[in-house]
């Protein structure tokens, strides 16, 4: 059995969460679709991101991503995703 790679999982799931959050806020039909699959759109995002986290962690075991150390990529992708979500909601609130 392969060793679970938390860094690639974190990278993929953080970027996916940022995409899902912004897409669901910009597209009412997508948000409704997520809510129709599960009881609430946040629960749908949780399930999708958790499944991606587990699948990527088991099936992608490289030490480099885009020529960079996977640990650094994971930290940067998490911070960038957090900043993008935060800025999106600030802009969304102000506008």
Secondary structure, DSSP 8 states (H G I E B T S, - for coil): -----HHHHHHHHHHHHHHHHHHHHH-HHHHHHHHHHSSSHHHHHHHHHHHHHHHHHHH---SEETTEEHHHHHHHHHHHHHHHHHHHHHHHHH-
